[in-house]
Structures are given as C-alpha cells and as structure tokens.
Amino acid sequence: MNTPAAYPARYWHWLEDGRMQCDLCPRDCKLHAGQRGACFVRMRSNEGTGDDAGDRMVLTTYGRSSGFCIDPIEKKPLNQFYPGSSVLSFGTAGCNLACKFCQNWDISKSKDMDRLMDQASPEAIADAAQAHGCKSVAFTYNDPVIFSEYAMDVADACHARGIQTVAVTAGYIHAQPRRDLFAKMDAANVDLKAFTDDFYFKLTGSHLQPVLDTLRYLKHETAVWFEITTLLIPGHNDSDAEIVALSRWVAKELGPDVPLHFSAFHPDHKMPDTPATPLATLVRARALAHQQGLHYVYTGNVHHPAGDSTGCPHCGAELIARDWFQIEHYRLTAEGHCPHCGGTIAGRFEARAGNFGRQRIPIAIGS
C-alpha cells in the first residue's frame, strides 16, 4: 500500500497560471506548491520517489482512519436497508464543508493527521467486516467525498467478499467523481441540511444546488438505495414553510418512497448557544412531510418510537417497530411486502431482521 502522504489523488488539472485545481467538489480549490485544499486532506505535493515522484495531487489520509466501530445500520441512519443488521463504520479526517453546527467537528475539522493512528488497507477492512459478520461497511463520521479514492478501493475489497457499502455524505461533489464514487456504493444517506441557499452559504460555506443535483442523480441514474437526513436547527431551517418546501421537492423530484429523517440539533461547535431541537418540532415536521405525500418519515436523535418505526403506506399497518435502534418486531416478507395487504415497501430487506440491536462496538484493525 502506498504511504498515506504519497497516495496519488484523482480529479485535478493544471491552470494556465501554474496552479493546480482540484476537480473533486464545487469548491474548485486552486493550489500553489505545498498547499492543501479546504478539506485539508487533498494536497499539491512533489514528494515521492521513482514512479511516485512529481508535482501532483495526493490524498494524505489514504489508509488512515479516525477509528473503527460496529454500529446498527439504523444509526447511519438507514431504516430501510437490511434493518437490524450491523455495519462496520469508519472515517478519516477533514471535510469539504464548514458547518458551524458540525457534531463531529473534532474529526471533520482536525488538521492533526498524527491523530489518525488506525491504519488499514482496503483488504484489512473488508476482512474485519467479514470476520465480525457485518452486512455492510459505512464511510461516515466525516464525508467520504474527500477520501473517495480510499473509499472506492475499500468498496471493491468489500464487494469481492459479498459485503455491501454505504456512503454517509453531504453530497457536495462534482459530476464525474460522483459517478465514480456512487458506482461503488450500495446505499447512501445524504444530508440535505436545509432548503435555502442562504442557509448553506452562511452556515456551511457551500451551496444547495450541488446537493440537489446529487439527490436527483442517485434517484434517476443509479440503483443505490438512499435515504435523506435533515438536521432541524431552531430558528434556522425549522419553519413550516421550509419544511413543506423541502418535503414537496423530495416528493416531486425523487418520489414519495425516499425516506426522510428529521434529526434533532444539539448545541455544539460554533453554535453552543443555539437551543436543542424540541421533540415537538420533529413531530410537527414529520406530520408536514406526510401531508406532502412522503411515505416514510422518521425522527432522529430523540426518543420517539413512533418516529423510529416503519409503517405500510398502503394499509397503515406497523411493519417494523423500533425503540431507538432496537427492533421490537418485524413483519415484512423477504421480498419487502406487507403481510397484511401485500403492498410493496421500498427498501432492501430479508425474511428476518438482523438482531444487532443498540450495541456500539469499537474495534481495532491491523494494516
């Protein structure tokens, strides 16, 4: 495996003025010698020897992780992708957004690469997932967009062993790397952080439209199963008007069967004085989204069994009852049909739910 500091990155080109432009995401960072992009992990470097020498872009976190953990798949959150199964989760460091409300800021905004002491090859990660009986591997904690080369190599190793792959992402990515990355993914959860460009620009340092483009791409040009998460922040993106507009867009552009999760904000990072999201806000948002025709709407980061559970949109029967990440009962056929009315439930299912429960198991992986 190439050393992390010298791993060649894709998606860049030279500019006439001698700078190097990163083509991974809409930030389009333009780099002088030795500079890093806004994500901090993609760098213009002339280090290396032999075939690895030369002025080029490198990914500094290839093969390096902020830690590995086995989680319930519902924690990603994915409620309709092999419910109850376990997923091996890991991330690296850095991020191409600058969210003032980031709840993983110690990882996503870390500029201390030496903190990433867990090193693992793609094959080692896939072997560990297989050894621990994980149905899937998730690229999460920070955004896999910025470590796409590593994520794609891990995905290839996982697929060779029959293990599924999941991207937990903000979806802020250019068209060609988007095609390459999601060609390797079986499922995704995409953060749709708000439904105004003003919010995106002021609170994340990015823009809304590329995220909408990613969602449309996933729906209309891939077979990736995906769900959407919106973190509702009091006073910023939790108005009835914005929730209705977002839900209507999802129903119209993506269809009523795409699950939407409304999650509670907790004060953190650069917004410590913003209050936590009340449960009542999430319940109201869920009702408004249902009124716009969405079939599967969930609540997150709060204790709300009704908002954790999956119902049949055809007859109203409760099919998957959850309490937090614990499945209390599961009444679906292997083909994903309601046993009461025969209606099809969107998602990826098996005859029986997994029984991983609410565990969270940190693990170590050798390189």
VENZI-V55544 format. One record per run of one state. SS is the DSSP state (H for helix, E for strand, L for the rest). FROM is the first residue (numbers start at 0). LEN is the number of residues. If there is no record, write none. Layout:
# VENZI-V55544
((SS:FROM:LEN) (SS:FROM:LEN))
This chain:
# VENZI-V55544
((L:0:3) (H:3:3) (E:6:2) (L:8:3) (E:11:3) (L:14:5) (E:19:3) (L:22:7) (E:29:2) (L:31:4) (E:35:1) (L:36:5) (E:41:4) (L:45:4) (H:49:3) (L:52:3) (E:55:4) (L:59:4) (E:63:2) (L:65:1) (E:66:6) (H:72:3) (L:75:5) (E:80:1) (L:81:4) (E:85:6) (L:91:13) (H:104:4) (L:108:4) (H:112:3) (L:115:2) (E:117:2) (L:119:2) (H:121:10) (L:131:4) (E:135:4) (L:139:4) (H:143:16) (L:159:4) (E:163:6) (L:169:5) (H:174:8) (L:182:4) (E:186:5) (L:191:5) (H:196:8) (L:204:4) (H:208:13) (L:221:3) (E:224:8) (L:232:7) (H:239:15) (L:254:5) (E:259:5) (L:264:14) (H:278:13) (L:291:5) (E:296:4) (L:300:4) (H:304:4) (L:308:1) (E:309:2) (L:311:6) (E:317:6) (L:323:2) (E:325:5) (L:330:1) (E:331:1) (L:332:4) (E:336:2) (L:338:5) (E:343:1) (L:344:3) (E:347:1) (L:348:12) (E:360:3) (L:363:4))
